Amino acid sequence: MAKGIRIGMDKIHYAIMNETTETYATPKPIPGAITGTVSPTTNTETLYADDQAWETASALGEIEVELNVADLPQEVTADLLGATVDANGVLVQSKSDVAPYVAIGFRSQKSNGKYRYFWFYKGKFQPNEEEFQTKEDSPSFQTPTITGTFIPRQTDGNWRARVDEDGADVPPQVIANWFTAVYDGTPVP
């Protein structure tokens, strides 16, 4: 059994998904991880019979993933939101932009020095609120947060992969290749 409590977060990566095949381009980094929040929605219904709760059933809804990073370079913003960078190097966002489905991966350090790795398979990000503040006597960093809505893949119903590098029977190649391609469960040679 893997031990250790999560104490950190780094190495955020994203990979654009081909919607038709639900396969991924090569992952790219988003530098400067600060925080990440994952909020799955579960819908539960209870059947009552004979004057008591008789049966309950749950269904997974959407999963909100919120990332706060040191900065979102314009190339990353363009990729995540479906915007464009023009010939002059200017990020141009349009009302007709269509965000692609992407996978998001990162790792979280544990108190024992090992890491827990994640991939969230299928989500779309949307533009978020931005706050700006004048510089005062003491500078205040203004870091961007971006929120995506994730859903299970249609091909297999999977929405996330998670592994502890110190878990039993985890081949070292799984960890070594975690950010070179989105993990899909294919055995590693």
DOKE-405642 format. One record per residue: residue number from 0; residue in one letter; x negated, y, z of N, C-alpha, C in turn. Coordinates in nm, 4 decimals, always signed. Layout:
<recs>
  kero  timar      n.c1      n.c2      n.c3     ca.c1     ca.c2     ca.c3      c.c1      c.c2      c.c3
   NUM      A         X         Y         Z         X         Y         Z         X         Y         Z
...
</recs>
This chain:
<recs>
  kero  timar      n.c1      n.c2      n.c3     ca.c1     ca.c2     ca.c3      c.c1      c.c2      c.c3
     0      M   -0.0844   -0.1185   +0.0000   +0.0000   +0.0000   +0.0000   -0.0884   +0.1241   +0.0000
     1      A   -0.0566   +0.2195   -0.0875   -0.1318   +0.3448   -0.0956   -0.1062   +0.4280   +0.0292
     2      K   -0.2104   +0.4922   +0.0776   -0.1984   +0.5740   +0.1991   -0.2309   +0.7184   +0.1664
     3      G   -0.2016   +0.8062   +0.2599   -0.2325   +0.9478   +0.2418   -0.1067   +1.0287   +0.2152
     4      I   -0.1082   +1.1510   +0.2636   +0.0039   +1.2437   +0.2466   -0.0378   +1.3502   +0.1452
     5      R   +0.0535   +1.3882   +0.0578   +0.0214   +1.4890   -0.0448   -0.0162   +1.6220   +0.0193
     6      I   -0.1256   +1.6815   -0.0312   -0.1720   +1.8100   +0.0219   -0.2092   +1.9095   -0.0871
     7      G   -0.1995   +1.8733   -0.2129   -0.2429   +1.9644   -0.3175   -0.1732   +1.9380   -0.4494
     8      M   -0.2081   +2.0193   -0.5491   -0.1530   +2.0041   -0.6837   -0.2501   +2.0686   -0.7815
     9      D   -0.2809   +1.9983   -0.8908   -0.3653   +2.0571   -0.9949   -0.3455   +1.9829   -1.1270
    10      K   -0.4192   +2.0281   -1.2256   -0.4238   +1.9656   -1.3585   -0.2868   +1.9519   -1.4259
    11      I   -0.2097   +2.0591   -1.4289   -0.0824   +2.0544   -1.5026   -0.1133   +2.0419   -1.6513
    12      H   -0.0429   +1.9519   -1.7160   -0.0534   +1.9334   -1.8613   +0.0874   +1.9280   -1.9200
    13      Y   +0.0972   +1.9615   -2.0477   +0.2231   +1.9447   -2.1185   +0.1944   +1.8799   -2.2528
    14      A   +0.2934   +1.8115   -2.3056   +0.2826   +1.7488   -2.4376   +0.4156   +1.7668   -2.5083
    15      I   +0.4116   +1.8206   -2.6267   +0.5343   +1.8407   -2.7041   +0.5854   +1.7055   -2.7538
    16      M   +0.7157   +1.6863   -2.7390   +0.7798   +1.5608   -2.7768   +0.8367   +1.5684   -2.9181
    17      N   +0.8197   +1.4610   -2.9929   +0.8904   +1.4442   -3.1191   +1.0284   +1.3922   -3.0818
    18      E   +1.1317   +1.4729   -3.1050   +1.2670   +1.4376   -3.0600   +1.3207   +1.3109   -3.1235
    19      T   +1.2846   +1.2857   -3.2482   +1.3379   +1.1699   -3.3191   +1.2855   +1.0395   -3.2615
    20      T   +1.1549   +1.0337   -3.2369   +1.0935   +0.9092   -3.1908   +1.0675   +0.9073   -3.0406
    21      E   +1.0852   +1.0216   -2.9745   +1.0532   +1.0379   -2.8323   +0.9095   +0.9927   -2.8032
    22      T   +0.8200   +1.0372   -2.8919   +0.6761   +1.0193   -2.8722   +0.6155   +1.1581   -2.8551
    23      Y   +0.4872   +1.1631   -2.8171   +0.4292   +1.2900   -2.7741   +0.3018   +1.3254   -2.8488
    24      A   +0.2810   +1.4560   -2.8634   +0.1537   +1.5071   -2.9125   +0.0509   +1.4935   -2.8001
    25      T   -0.0731   +1.5204   -2.8309   -0.1796   +1.5144   -2.7301   -0.1541   +1.6188   -2.6218
    26      P   -0.1632   +1.5786   -2.4949   -0.1404   +1.6739   -2.3850   -0.2398   +1.7908   -2.3877
    27      K   -0.1900   +1.9073   -2.3460   -0.2707   +2.0287   -2.3337   -0.2591   +2.0801   -2.1903
    28      P   -0.3659   +2.1409   -2.1377   -0.3612   +2.1881   -1.9989   -0.2905   +2.3225   -1.9826
    29      I   -0.2330   +2.3417   -1.8655   -0.1850   +2.4722   -1.8189   -0.2694   +2.5025   -1.6955
    30      P   -0.3671   +2.5908   -1.7065   -0.4582   +2.6128   -1.5941   -0.3927   +2.6887   -1.4780
    31      G   -0.4473   +2.6688   -1.3596   -0.4085   +2.7506   -1.2451   -0.2829   +2.7084   -1.1735
    32      A   -0.2659   +2.5788   -1.1452   -0.1473   +2.5318   -1.0722   -0.1419   +2.5940   -0.9339
    33      I   -0.0266   +2.6471   -0.8982   -0.0053   +2.7012   -0.7631   +0.0968   +2.6155   -0.6901
    34      T   +0.2184   +2.6057   -0.7439   +0.3212   +2.5212   -0.6826   +0.4054   +2.4548   -0.7911
    35      G   +0.4694   +2.3473   -0.7531   +0.5647   +2.2797   -0.8393   +0.6798   +2.2299   -0.7535
    36      T   +0.7999   +2.2471   -0.8032   +0.9187   +2.2000   -0.7321   +0.9991   +2.1127   -0.8272
    37      V   +1.0323   +1.9924   -0.7824   +1.1123   +1.8996   -0.8617   +1.2431   +1.8777   -0.7867
    38      S   +1.3546   +1.9080   -0.8529   +1.4857   +1.8993   -0.7880   +1.5813   +1.8144   -0.8718
    39      P   +1.5830   +1.6818   -0.8482   +1.6797   +1.5985   -0.9198   +1.8213   +1.6218   -0.8677
    40      T   +1.9176   +1.6146   -0.9567   +2.0584   +1.6242   -0.9192   +2.1170   +1.4836   -0.9249
    41      T   +2.1767   +1.4419   -0.8152   +2.2431   +1.3121   -0.8116   +2.3909   +1.3357   -0.7821
    42      N   +2.4735   +1.2798   -0.8651   +2.6180   +1.2925   -0.8474   +2.6706   +1.1619   -0.7895
    43      T   +2.7385   +1.1715   -0.6761   +2.7883   +1.0530   -0.6071   +2.9400   +1.0611   -0.5934
    44      E   +3.0036   +0.9482   -0.6128   +3.1484   +0.9382   -0.5983   +3.1794   +0.8200   -0.5061
    45      T   +3.2742   +0.8397   -0.4184   +3.3137   +0.7344   -0.3252   +3.4581   +0.6947   -0.3530
    46      L   +3.4809   +0.5645   -0.3607   +3.6154   +0.5093   -0.3772   +3.6688   +0.4740   -0.2391
    47      Y   +3.7911   +0.5186   -0.2103   +3.8543   +0.4868   -0.0834   +3.9659   +0.3856   -0.1077
    48      A   +3.9707   +0.2836   -0.0229   +4.0757   +0.1817   -0.0298   +4.0980   +0.1281   +0.1113
    49      D   +4.2177   +0.0834   +0.1379   +4.2523   +0.0335   +0.2719   +4.2115   +0.1317   +0.3813
    50      D   +4.2346   +0.2589   +0.3541   +4.2079   +0.3658   +0.4509   +4.0618   +0.3757   +0.4949
    51      Q   +3.9699   +0.3436   +0.4040   +3.8274   +0.3565   +0.4368   +3.7440   +0.3702   +0.3092
    52      A   +3.6211   +0.4120   +0.3271   +3.5293   +0.4147   +0.2136   +3.5047   +0.2709   +0.1701
    53      W   +3.5255   +0.2452   +0.0408   +3.5225   +0.1088   -0.0094   +3.3989   +0.0818   -0.0947
    54      E   +3.3666   +0.1768   -0.1763   +3.2552   +0.1602   -0.2705   +3.2012   +0.2982   -0.3031
    55      T   +3.0735   +0.3033   -0.3317   +3.0139   +0.4297   -0.3739   +2.9259   +0.4045   -0.4957
    56      A   +2.9193   +0.5031   -0.5814   +2.8356   +0.4936   -0.7016   +2.7693   +0.6286   -0.7237
    57      S   +2.6476   +0.6233   -0.7747   +2.5717   +0.7459   -0.8007   +2.5214   +0.7460   -0.9436
    58      A   +2.5034   +0.8655   -0.9965   +2.4476   +0.8823   -1.1302   +2.3478   +0.9976   -1.1266
    59      L   +2.2367   +0.9782   -1.1939   +2.1350   +1.0828   -1.2025   +2.1797   +1.1879   -1.3016
    60      G   +2.1733   +1.3128   -1.2607   +2.2035   +1.4243   -1.3502   +2.0733   +1.4849   -1.4000
    61      E   +2.0738   +1.6146   -1.4209   +1.9544   +1.6823   -1.4684   +1.8520   +1.6963   -1.3562
    62      I   +1.7265   +1.7141   -1.3959   +1.6168   +1.7312   -1.3012   +1.5537   +1.8664   -1.3309
    63      E   +1.5551   +1.9560   -1.2327   +1.4939   +2.0875   -1.2520   +1.3481   +2.0811   -1.2068
    64      V   +1.2588   +2.1276   -1.2939   +1.1163   +2.1340   -1.2619   +1.0742   +2.2805   -1.2710
    65      E   +1.0261   +2.3340   -1.1596   +0.9816   +2.4734   -1.1539   +0.8320   +2.4740   -1.1260
    66      L   +0.7567   +2.5427   -1.2118   +0.6116   +2.5512   -1.1987   +0.5700   +2.6955   -1.1789
    67      N   +0.4891   +2.7198   -1.0767   +0.4285   +2.8503   -1.0548   +0.2799   +2.8328   -1.0810
    68      V   +0.2265   +2.9139   -1.1720   +0.0866   +2.9024   -1.2126   +0.0198   +3.0387   -1.2066
    69      A   -0.1127   +3.0386   -1.2093   -0.1871   +3.1641   -1.2030   -0.1529   +3.2531   -1.3220
    70      D   -0.1372   +3.1919   -1.4398   -0.1023   +3.2672   -1.5598   -0.0491   +3.1703   -1.6638
    71      L   +0.0333   +3.2194   -1.7533   +0.0792   +3.1410   -1.8678   +0.0215   +3.2055   -1.9934
    72      P   -0.0889   +3.1523   -2.0453   -0.1445   +3.2088   -2.1685   -0.0388   +3.2107   -2.2784
    73      Q   -0.0508   +3.3049   -2.3692   +0.0545   +3.3192   -2.4698   +0.0690   +3.1966   -2.5594
    74      E   -0.0378   +3.1216   -2.5825   -0.0257   +3.0002   -2.6637   +0.0601   +2.8961   -2.5917
    75      V   +0.0435   +2.8860   -2.4595   +0.1236   +2.7929   -2.3797   +0.2691   +2.8401   -2.3772
    76      T   +0.2894   +2.9693   -2.3572   +0.4248   +3.0246   -2.3572   +0.4928   +2.9976   -2.4907
    77      A   +0.4208   +3.0185   -2.5998   +0.4772   +2.9933   -2.7328   +0.5165   +2.8463   -2.7476
    78      D   +0.4278   +2.7557   -2.7054   +0.4581   +2.6127   -2.7159   +0.5797   +2.5744   -2.6313
    79      L   +0.5853   +2.6218   -2.5071   +0.6920   +2.5800   -2.4163   +0.8272   +2.6419   -2.4487
    80      L   +0.8266   +2.7612   -2.5047   +0.9531   +2.8318   -2.5296   +0.9932   +2.8370   -2.6762
    81      G   +0.9087   +2.7839   -2.7651   +0.9412   +2.7866   -2.9075   +0.9214   +2.9224   -2.9712
    82      A   +0.8404   +3.0066   -2.9082   +0.8116   +3.1400   -2.9614   +0.6953   +3.1302   -3.0598
    83      T   +0.6529   +3.2440   -3.1146   +0.5417   +3.2440   -3.2090   +0.4355   +3.3458   -3.1675
    84      V   +0.3139   +3.3174   -3.2079   +0.2042   +3.4128   -3.1964   +0.1747   +3.4564   -3.3388
    85      D   +0.1904   +3.5870   -3.3675   +0.1747   +3.6337   -3.5055   +0.0277   +3.6449   -3.5446
    86      A   +0.0029   +3.6883   -3.6689   -0.1321   +3.6970   -3.7239   -0.2204   +3.7954   -3.6471
    87      N   -0.1607   +3.8857   -3.5720   -0.2375   +3.9824   -3.4929   -0.2606   +3.9341   -3.3501
    88      G   -0.2211   +3.8109   -3.3210   -0.2411   +3.7571   -3.1875   -0.1380   +3.8036   -3.0861
    89      V   -0.0226   +3.8505   -3.1326   +0.0821   +3.9015   -3.0443   +0.1903   +3.7947   -3.0271
    90      L   +0.2268   +3.7673   -2.9023   +0.3356   +3.6746   -2.8738   +0.4670   +3.7450   -2.9060
    91      V   +0.5446   +3.6864   -2.9955   +0.6733   +3.7428   -3.0344   +0.7820   +3.6428   -2.9961
    92      Q   +0.8757   +3.6892   -2.9136   +0.9868   +3.6049   -2.8715   +1.1146   +3.6563   -2.9357
    93      S   +1.1950   +3.5640   -2.9835   +1.3155   +3.5979   -3.0580   +1.4366   +3.5279   -2.9967
    94      K   +1.5536   +3.5862   -3.0194   +1.6759   +3.5222   -2.9714   +1.6997   +3.3885   -3.0399
    95      S   +1.6349   +3.3657   -3.1533   +1.6533   +3.2391   -3.2250   +1.5478   +3.1338   -3.1892
    96      D   +1.4594   +3.1638   -3.0933   +1.3602   +3.0643   -3.0508   +1.4321   +2.9415   -2.9951
    97      V   +1.3799   +2.8250   -3.0278   +1.4336   +2.6997   -2.9753   +1.3195   +2.6270   -2.9055
    98      A   +1.3310   +2.6141   -2.7744   +1.2280   +2.5446   -2.6971   +1.2281   +2.3966   -2.7346
    99      P   +1.1098   +2.3393   -2.7535   +1.1038   +2.1957   -2.7832   +1.1134   +2.1138   -2.6550
   100      Y   +1.1468   +1.9869   -2.6691   +1.1342   +1.8975   -2.5549   +0.9858   +1.8741   -2.5305
   101      V   +0.9483   +1.8710   -2.4034   +0.8091   +1.8470   -2.3656   +0.8046   +1.7501   -2.2476
   102      A   +0.6882   +1.6909   -2.2291   +0.6581   +1.6154   -2.1073   +0.5656   +1.7027   -2.0236
   103      I   +0.5776   +1.6941   -1.8927   +0.4913   +1.7682   -1.7996   +0.4245   +1.6669   -1.7078
   104      G   +0.2917   +1.6781   -1.6959   +0.2163   +1.5908   -1.6073   +0.1286   +1.6730   -1.5140
   105      F   +0.0992   +1.6185   -1.3982   +0.0063   +1.6822   -1.3043   -0.0346   +1.5783   -1.2018
   106      R   -0.1245   +1.6181   -1.1135   -0.1619   +1.5292   -1.0048   -0.1547   +1.6049   -0.8733
   107      S   -0.1393   +1.5292   -0.7648   -0.1289   +1.5862   -0.6315   -0.2279   +1.5140   -0.5408
   108      Q   -0.3233   +1.5902   -0.4868   -0.4211   +1.5286   -0.3974   -0.3534   +1.4872   -0.2679
   109      K   -0.4024   +1.3758   -0.2138   -0.3501   +1.3249   -0.0875   -0.4542   +1.3456   +0.0219
   110      S   -0.4111   +1.3336   +0.1456   -0.4988   +1.3590   +0.2602   -0.6159   +1.2621   +0.2689
   111      N   -0.6094   +1.1499   +0.1981   -0.7211   +1.0552   +0.1983   -0.8203   +1.0812   +0.0852
   112      G   -0.8020   +1.1912   +0.0116   -0.8931   +1.2273   -0.0975   -0.8561   +1.1682   -0.2318
   113      K   -0.7611   +1.0778   -0.2371   -0.7147   +1.0177   -0.3630   -0.6001   +1.1023   -0.4182
   114      Y   -0.5514   +1.0659   -0.5372   -0.4485   +1.1456   -0.6037   -0.3256   +1.0625   -0.6376
   115      R   -0.2111   +1.1308   -0.6423   -0.0865   +1.0756   -0.6961   -0.0636   +1.1490   -0.8283
   116      Y   -0.0381   +1.0735   -0.9332   -0.0220   +1.1276   -1.0685   +0.1237   +1.1185   -1.1128
   117      F   +0.1666   +1.2180   -1.1924   +0.3054   +1.2252   -1.2394   +0.3114   +1.2593   -1.3882
   118      W   +0.4122   +1.2064   -1.4559   +0.4581   +1.2547   -1.5862   +0.6102   +1.2643   -1.5789
   119      F   +0.6640   +1.3787   -1.6164   +0.8077   +1.3976   -1.6343   +0.8284   +1.3980   -1.7848
   120      Y   +0.9142   +1.3107   -1.8349   +0.9138   +1.2750   -1.9758   +0.9834   +1.3684   -2.0741
   121      K   +1.0949   +1.4278   -2.0383   +1.1722   +1.4978   -2.1413   +1.2432   +1.6188   -2.0822
   122      G   +1.1920   +1.7375   -2.1140   +1.2542   +1.8586   -2.0623   +1.2332   +1.9775   -2.1525
   123      K   +1.3156   +2.0771   -2.1312   +1.3041   +2.2041   -2.2039   +1.2906   +2.3164   -2.1029
   124      F   +1.2002   +2.4100   -2.1324   +1.1804   +2.5268   -2.0476   +1.2556   +2.6456   -2.1050
   125      Q   +1.2901   +2.7387   -2.0182   +1.3587   +2.8604   -2.0610   +1.2857   +2.9804   -2.0021
   126      P   +1.3001   +3.0964   -2.0683   +1.2368   +3.2167   -2.0139   +1.2889   +3.2442   -1.8732
   127      N   +1.1993   +3.2877   -1.7862   +1.2363   +3.3160   -1.6482   +1.2262   +3.4638   -1.6183
   128      E   +1.2853   +3.4999   -1.5087   +1.2767   +3.6365   -1.4576   +1.1299   +3.6708   -1.4326
   129      E   +1.0925   +3.7933   -1.4647   +0.9571   +3.8411   -1.4377   +0.9663   +3.9639   -1.3488
   130      E   +0.8797   +3.9680   -1.2489   +0.8741   +4.0841   -1.1612   +0.7400   +4.1537   -1.1785
   131      F   +0.7432   +4.2844   -1.1748   +0.6223   +4.3643   -1.1853   +0.6196   +4.4616   -1.0688
   132      Q   +0.4997   +4.4899   -1.0191   +0.4866   +4.5775   -0.9040   +0.3627   +4.6640   -0.9240
   133      T   +0.3739   +4.7901   -0.8889   +0.2597   +4.8789   -0.9008   +0.1495   +4.8366   -0.8040
   134      K   +0.0250   +4.8654   -0.8411   -0.0874   +4.8319   -0.7542   -0.0912   +4.9303   -0.6384
   135      E   -0.1067   +4.8774   -0.5183   -0.1117   +4.9597   -0.3978   -0.2504   +4.9487   -0.3351
   136      D   -0.2633   +4.9927   -0.2088   -0.3921   +4.9852   -0.1392   -0.4498   +4.8443   -0.1386
   137      S   -0.3617   +4.7471   -0.1237   -0.4017   +4.6075   -0.1227   -0.3374   +4.5397   -0.2440
   138      P   -0.4190   +4.4842   -0.3363   -0.3610   +4.4232   -0.4566   -0.2685   +4.3070   -0.4224
   139      S   -0.1672   +4.2896   -0.5034   -0.0721   +4.1807   -0.4870   -0.0660   +4.1040   -0.6191
   140      F   -0.1038   +3.9757   -0.6157   -0.1010   +3.8957   -0.7379   +0.0430   +3.8724   -0.7817
   141      Q   +0.0636   +3.8791   -0.9122   +0.1956   +3.8588   -0.9708   +0.1852   +3.7401   -1.0659
   142      T   +0.2250   +3.6240   -1.0170   +0.2073   +3.5015   -1.0931   +0.3391   +3.4551   -1.1533
   143      P   +0.3335   +3.3986   -1.2746   +0.4573   +3.3565   -1.3413   +0.5089   +3.2217   -1.2909
   144      T   +0.6394   +3.2103   -1.2943   +0.7076   +3.0843   -1.2652   +0.7911   +3.0514   -1.3883
   145      I   +0.7896   +2.9250   -1.4271   +0.8697   +2.8813   -1.5410   +0.9491   +2.7586   -1.4980
   146      T   +1.0743   +2.7533   -1.5425   +1.1645   +2.6462   -1.5006   +1.2123   +2.5677   -1.6214
   147      G   +1.2108   +2.4368   -1.6062   +1.2586   +2.3496   -1.7123   +1.3650   +2.2555   -1.6609
   148      T   +1.4513   +2.2140   -1.7511   +1.5539   +2.1157   -1.7193   +1.5158   +1.9860   -1.7881
   149      F   +1.4972   +1.8819   -1.7065   +1.4541   +1.7524   -1.7578   +1.5684   +1.6523   -1.7498
   150      I   +1.5654   +1.5578   -1.8436   +1.6673   +1.4534   -1.8531   +1.5970   +1.3217   -1.8857
   151      P   +1.6635   +1.2093   -1.8663   +1.6031   +1.0816   -1.9055   +1.5895   +1.0728   -2.0584
   152      R   +1.4878   +0.9974   -2.1025   +1.4728   +0.9718   -2.2463   +1.5872   +0.8822   -2.2929
   153      Q   +1.6296   +0.9021   -2.4157   +1.7384   +0.8200   -2.4693   +1.6907   +0.6796   -2.5025
   154      T   +1.5638   +0.6657   -2.5432   +1.5155   +0.5352   -2.5869   +1.5094   +0.4325   -2.4751
   155      D   +1.4760   +0.4772   -2.3510   +1.4609   +0.3799   -2.2430   +1.5213   +0.4245   -2.1093
   156      G   +1.5738   +0.5460   -2.1015   +1.6340   +0.5945   -1.9777   +1.5340   +0.6422   -1.8733
   157      N   +1.4049   +0.6357   -1.9038   +1.3027   +0.6789   -1.8076   +1.2959   +0.8306   -1.8015
   158      W   +1.2749   +0.8838   -1.6798   +1.2622   +1.0287   -1.6646   +1.1302   +1.0674   -1.5997
   159      R   +1.0622   +0.9712   -1.5330   +0.9378   +1.0053   -1.4666   +0.8512   +0.8812   -1.4516
   160      A   +0.7194   +0.9030   -1.4541   +0.6223   +0.8001   -1.4181   +0.5395   +0.8562   -1.3041
   161      R   +0.5062   +0.7701   -1.2069   +0.4310   +0.8133   -1.0891   +0.3405   +0.6995   -1.0454
   162      V   +0.2158   +0.7334   -1.0123   +0.1226   +0.6310   -0.9663   +0.0235   +0.6910   -0.8669
   163      D   -0.0127   +0.6118   -0.7657   -0.1196   +0.6487   -0.6727   -0.2466   +0.5819   -0.7215
   164      E   -0.3544   +0.6599   -0.7338   -0.4781   +0.6003   -0.7843   -0.5323   +0.4924   -0.6918
   165      D   -0.4948   +0.4960   -0.5639   -0.5392   +0.3933   -0.4702   -0.4315   +0.2873   -0.4471
   166      G   -0.3345   +0.2814   -0.5367   -0.2290   +0.1809   -0.5259   -0.2806   +0.0430   -0.5624
   167      A   -0.2165   -0.0587   -0.5102   -0.2553   -0.1968   -0.5391   -0.2345   -0.2268   -0.6875
   168      D   -0.3299   -0.2939   -0.7460   -0.3220   -0.3426   -0.8845   -0.3136   -0.2322   -0.9900
   169      V   -0.3576   -0.1103   -0.9603   -0.3578   -0.0039   -1.0606   -0.4909   -0.0105   -1.1362
   170      P   -0.4875   -0.0452   -1.2656   -0.6124   -0.0514   -1.3415   -0.6782   +0.0876   -1.3486
   171      P   -0.8093   +0.0959   -1.3326   -0.8781   +0.2257   -1.3366   -0.8538   +0.3019   -1.4670
   172      Q   -0.8295   +0.2297   -1.5769   -0.8056   +0.2950   -1.7056   -0.6776   +0.3769   -1.7060
   173      V   -0.5781   +0.3351   -1.6267   -0.4525   +0.4112   -1.6201   -0.4821   +0.5520   -1.5692
   174      I   -0.5620   +0.5614   -1.4628   -0.5961   +0.6917   -1.4064   -0.6889   +0.7685   -1.4998
   175      A   -0.7887   +0.7005   -1.5556   -0.8859   +0.7661   -1.6444   -0.8193   +0.8261   -1.7672
   176      N   -0.7102   +0.7648   -1.8143   -0.6425   +0.8109   -1.9372   -0.5157   +0.8899   -1.9113
   177      W   -0.4876   +0.9237   -1.7847   -0.3592   +0.9845   -1.7500   -0.3298   +1.1115   -1.8290
   178      F   -0.4296   +1.1958   -1.8499   -0.4055   +1.3231   -1.9185   -0.4493   +1.3224   -2.0639
   179      T   -0.4951   +1.2077   -2.1158   -0.5303   +1.2014   -2.2577   -0.4086   +1.1693   -2.3438
   180      A   -0.3085   +1.1051   -2.2826   -0.1822   +1.0762   -2.3508   -0.0745   +1.0608   -2.2443
   181      V   +0.0499   +1.0892   -2.2803   +0.1609   +1.0723   -2.1864   +0.1749   +0.9234   -2.1586
   182      Y   +0.1764   +0.8852   -2.0313   +0.1868   +0.7439   -1.9937   +0.3208   +0.6891   -2.0379
   183      D   +0.3159   +0.5764   -2.1099   +0.4409   +0.5169   -2.1590   +0.4601   +0.3721   -2.1154
   184      G   +0.3742   +0.3229   -2.0282   +0.3900   +0.1861   -1.9791   +0.3183   +0.0813   -2.0613
   185      T   +0.2576   +0.1209   -2.1715   +0.1845   +0.0255   -2.2530   +0.0620   -0.0239   -2.1764
   186      P   +0.0412   -0.1560   -2.1691   -0.0767   -0.2047   -2.0974   -0.2055   -0.1458   -2.1540
   187      V   -0.2947   -0.1099   -2.0637   -0.4235   -0.0508   -2.1021   -0.5254   -0.1640   -2.1128
   188      P   -0.6011   -0.1694   -2.2247   -0.6994   -0.2797   -2.2397   -0.8088   -0.2720   -2.1341
</recs>
